[in-house]
Amino acid sequence: MTLAVDQNVFDAAIELLADPGLVDDALERRASELHDDPVTIRRLLDWPPEALGLVLIGHKWSITLPQTFFAKDGRDRPHEFPFAAEPIFAQCAELASKMLHDVHDRERFTAIASRSAMLDTIHNAVEAGSKIDGCILSGPLLFGIPAEVYTSINPSGFRWLARFMRR
């Protein structure tokens, strides 16, 4: 099984996620037209916001960023994986770097990042008056993407991704 996603499909998913008017069912419906595999669609919808959200968090606050994420297996047991296990995360890291340096893409970047659960967690903590500088952020727990998707993948080919995650 390959986790690689065609660049055109990835780009189409990014355009959907960048549209703040597309939410919930409408977003899911449009995304379902991009690929035949429901797990791939879930990955295309879940990873870009988390990856771009993580980049935004790293630029805005002085906290320790996660290097891993969690997914549950068929027996509901959580498994931890490095971000490098997900090729879409690598595509998003490259995209985030380009978008951050292009003033015309910042609005799209923000629209996608604002869908991030990790960014929402940080935002809620800040709004509640918590001091977050110096904290450690845990990686996301994915729902709808089974751990089995990642258990047989060797992430060593994505070690270059580490440079995007370092502060």
C-alpha positions as CSV (number, residue, x, y, z in Angstrom):
1,M,0.0,0.0,0.0
2,T,1.3,3.4,-0.9
3,L,0.3,6.5,1.0
4,A,1.5,8.9,-1.7
5,V,-1.1,11.2,-3.1
6,D,-1.1,12.7,-6.6
7,Q,0.0,16.3,-6.6
8,N,-3.1,17.4,-8.5
9,V,-5.4,15.7,-6.0
10,F,-3.4,17.3,-3.1
11,D,-3.7,20.7,-4.8
12,A,-7.5,20.3,-5.2
13,A,-7.9,19.4,-1.6
14,I,-5.9,22.5,-0.6
15,E,-8.2,24.7,-2.6
16,L,-11.2,23.2,-0.9
17,L,-9.7,23.7,2.6
18,A,-8.7,27.3,1.7
19,D,-12.4,28.1,1.1
20,P,-13.8,29.3,4.5
21,G,-17.3,28.9,3.1
22,L,-17.0,25.2,2.8
23,V,-17.7,23.5,6.1
24,D,-18.7,20.1,7.4
25,D,-21.0,18.2,5.0
26,A,-20.3,20.5,2.0
27,L,-16.6,20.1,2.4
28,E,-16.9,16.3,2.9
29,R,-19.1,16.0,-0.2
30,R,-16.7,18.0,-2.4
31,A,-13.7,16.2,-1.1
32,S,-15.3,12.8,-1.8
33,E,-15.1,13.7,-5.5
34,L,-11.2,13.9,-5.3
35,H,-10.5,10.2,-4.6
36,D,-12.1,6.8,-4.5
37,D,-10.6,5.8,-1.1
38,P,-12.4,7.2,2.0
39,V,-9.3,7.0,4.1
40,T,-7.3,9.0,1.5
41,I,-10.0,11.6,1.5
42,R,-9.9,11.7,5.3
43,R,-6.1,12.2,5.2
44,L,-6.5,15.0,2.6
45,L,-9.0,16.8,4.9
46,D,-7.2,16.2,8.2
47,W,-3.5,16.6,7.5
48,P,-3.2,20.0,5.8
49,P,-4.9,21.9,8.6
50,E,-2.9,20.2,11.3
51,A,0.4,20.7,9.4
52,L,-0.2,24.3,8.6
53,G,-1.6,24.9,12.1
54,L,1.6,23.4,13.6
55,V,3.7,25.8,11.4
56,L,1.7,28.8,12.6
57,I,2.0,27.7,16.3
58,G,5.7,27.4,15.9
59,H,6.0,30.9,14.4
60,K,3.7,32.5,17.0
61,W,4.5,30.9,20.4
62,S,7.6,29.6,22.2
63,I,6.4,26.1,22.9
64,T,7.9,22.6,22.2
65,L,6.3,21.2,19.1
66,P,5.3,17.6,18.7
67,Q,7.2,15.3,16.4
68,T,4.6,12.5,16.4
69,F,0.9,11.9,16.1
70,F,-1.5,9.1,17.2
71,A,-4.0,6.9,15.5
72,K,-6.1,4.1,16.9
73,D,-6.1,0.6,15.5
74,G,-9.1,-1.7,14.9
75,R,-9.1,-2.7,18.6
76,D,-9.2,1.0,19.7
77,R,-5.6,1.0,20.9
78,P,-3.6,4.2,20.2
79,H,-0.3,4.0,18.3
80,E,2.3,6.7,18.0
81,F,3.9,7.6,14.7
82,P,6.4,10.2,13.5
83,F,4.9,12.9,11.3
84,A,7.3,11.6,8.6
85,A,5.1,8.5,8.3
86,E,2.5,10.6,6.5
87,P,3.5,11.8,3.0
88,I,0.7,14.4,3.0
89,F,2.3,16.0,6.0
90,A,5.6,16.3,4.0
91,Q,3.7,17.9,1.1
92,C,2.1,20.3,3.6
93,A,5.4,21.3,5.1
94,E,6.7,22.3,1.7
95,L,3.5,24.1,1.0
96,A,3.5,25.9,4.3
97,S,7.0,27.2,3.7
98,K,6.0,28.6,0.3
99,M,2.7,30.1,1.6
100,L,4.3,31.8,4.6
101,H,6.7,33.7,2.3
102,D,4.1,34.7,-0.3
103,V,2.0,37.6,0.9
104,H,-0.8,36.6,-1.6
105,D,-1.1,33.2,0.0
106,R,-1.3,34.2,3.7
107,E,-5.1,34.4,3.7
108,R,-5.3,30.9,2.2
109,F,-2.7,29.7,4.7
110,T,-4.8,31.1,7.6
111,A,-8.0,29.7,6.3
112,I,-6.5,26.2,6.2
113,A,-4.6,26.5,9.5
114,S,-7.8,27.7,11.3
115,R,-9.2,24.2,10.7
116,S,-6.5,22.7,12.9
117,A,-7.4,21.0,16.2
118,M,-4.0,21.7,17.6
119,L,-4.3,25.4,16.8
120,D,-7.8,25.4,18.3
121,T,-6.4,23.9,21.5
122,I,-3.7,26.6,21.8
123,H,-6.3,29.3,20.9
124,N,-8.7,28.1,23.6
125,A,-5.9,28.0,26.2
126,V,-4.8,31.5,25.4
127,E,-8.4,32.8,25.4
128,A,-8.8,31.2,28.9
129,G,-5.9,33.2,30.1
130,S,-3.3,30.3,30.2
131,K,0.3,31.1,29.7
132,I,1.5,28.7,27.0
133,D,5.1,29.8,26.3
134,G,7.4,27.0,27.5
135,C,4.7,24.4,27.3
136,I,4.9,21.1,25.4
137,L,2.3,20.4,22.7
138,S,1.2,16.8,22.1
139,G,0.6,15.6,18.6
140,P,-2.9,15.1,17.4
141,L,-5.0,11.9,17.8
142,L,-6.5,11.2,14.4
143,F,-10.1,9.9,14.1
144,G,-11.1,8.2,10.9
145,I,-7.6,7.3,9.9
146,P,-6.8,3.8,11.3
147,A,-3.3,3.1,12.7
148,E,-3.1,0.2,10.3
149,V,-2.6,2.7,7.5
150,Y,0.8,3.6,9.0
151,T,2.0,0.4,10.7
152,S,3.6,-1.1,7.6
153,I,5.2,2.1,6.3
154,N,8.9,2.8,6.7
155,P,9.2,6.6,7.3
156,S,13.0,6.8,6.8
157,G,12.5,8.3,3.4
158,F,11.1,11.4,5.0
159,R,13.9,12.3,7.4
160,W,14.4,15.6,5.5
161,L,11.1,16.7,7.0
162,A,12.7,17.1,10.4
163,R,14.3,20.4,9.3
164,F,10.8,21.9,8.9
165,M,9.8,20.9,12.4
166,R,12.9,22.3,14.3
167,R,12.7,25.7,15.8
